[in-house]
Amino acid sequence: MSQGEMTTSPSTTTLSTPPAPALPLHRRAARSLLESSWPLLKAGLFMLDAETAHHLTLRGLGTASRLGALKLLPEVAEAAPVTVAGLRFSNRVGLAAGLDKAGTCVDGFGAMGFGFVEIGTLTPRPQPGNPQPRLFRIVEREAIVNRMGFNNPGIAQGRTNAEASGRRQWKGVLGVNIGKNFDTSNTSAADDYVLGLHGAWEWADYVTVNLSSPNTKGLRDLQQDDSCRALLRILQGEQKALAQRHGRHVPVFIKISPDLEPAHLRSLARIFVEEKLEGVIATNTTLSRTHTEGLRHSGEGGGLSGAPLTERATALISDLARELDGALPIIGAGGIMDGHDAVEKLRAGAVLVQLYSGLIYRGPALVRECVEACAAAVREEKL
C-alpha cells in the first residue's frame, strides 16, 4: 500500500489526493450552461411521453458528442477517489444501469462528471422488451414506474455502441449490466449470464449480474438462495478461465431487489461472503407503491424508482452492511434526489452511489452536487 492510502475494507481503499486545480473559465462556463438550461429542457421534455423524451435526450447527447461540444465540459471529477474491487473510481458517483441501455452515450453521461457509468441491461440476443407504453412519471412524487423488460440491442451491439460513443476515450469506469433473455427459462439462465460475461469481458471494467428487475417474468426467483449460489459458482469458474485467457480480471457484482424480506437478505449476505462475491449493488426498483397511492400512473405495473424509494433503499443498505461486516463493498442506489440522499447511502454503508431517476428530475447539476457532498462527507466523517 502506498503512502496516503487508507484501507477501509478488504476490497476497498480510500485514496488521498491533493485538491483539484480550478477549472478553466471556458469549462466552468460550459458546465454552468448545461446545468442552468435543464429546467427549460425538462419542461419541454415533460410535455412528451416518458419514453419519447428518454430517446430524444439520448439522441441529443449523441449529437452533442458528434459535434465535439462535450469536449468543452470538465473531465471526470476527481473527488474522494477510491479503489473498489481493484478498480480506481475518481469519485463516488455513478450512473445506474437503465438510462443508457444500449451503451450509445457513454461519453455523454461521462461528461456530466460521473466517476463511473453502468450501461445495460444487455442480454445475449437483442430483444424489444415489453409492449408500450411501459415508462411513466409520477411527477408529484418525483418517481418513475417502468416495465421496460430489458429492451436492448444485445451484448455484441452494446460493445459496438459503447466503443463508438467514447469508451476508448472516456477516463471513467465502465460497468456492463447483464441479464437473461425473456424467453430463456430460469433452468437455463446461467447459460445466458455466461454468454453475457464472455461478451463483456474484453471491454467492461466490471460486470453486474441483474437478478432483481421486476419486469422479466421469474427473474427475481434467481435471488433464491440455492439458485443464487449455483449461479455465482458458475460465473466465478468462468471468471477464472477468462482471466487466464485474456490476462485481465473483471470484477463481478450482483444487483439485488429492495423488496427482499429481512431473513432472505441475511441469507443472501451470507452467500455473498461465503462465495467471495466482489460487490453488491443495492438496490433495483421496487414493486411497492408506498407514498404514491392514488396518484396517476401509480397503478401501472412495473418497478418504481425515485424519491419514494429513498428510505427503503437506504434502510436495506444499512441492514446489508451490518450483515456483510465489511467483507465486500456495497454500491448504493435508489432514490438519490440530492446530495444529502447520496451521503445517507454512504453513512448506511455504501462506498459508491448511483443515480437514475434523480438525474431525470434534477438534471446534470445533481451529479456535481452529489460528487461534492460525498467528497465532503468522506473527508469530514471518514466514511
Secondary structure, DSSP 4 states (H G I P E B T S, - for coil): --TTEEEEETTEEEE--PPPPPPPHHHHHHHHHHHHTHHHHHHHHTTS-HHHHHHHHHHHHHHHHHTTGGGGS--S--SS-EEETTEEESSSEEEPTTSSTTS--HHHHHTTT-SEEEEEEE-SS-B--SPSP-EEEEGGGTEEEE-----B--HHHHHHHHIIIIITT--SEEEEEE---TTS-GGGHHHHHHHHHHHHTTT-SEEEEE---TTSTTGGGGGSHHHHHHHHHHHHHHHHHHHHHHS----EEEEE-TT--HHHHHHHHHHHHHTT---EEE---BS--TTTTTSTTTTSSSEEEEGGGHHHHHHHHHHHHHHHTTSS-EEEES---SHHHHHHHHHHT-SEEEESHHHHHH-THHHHHHHHHHHHHHHHH--
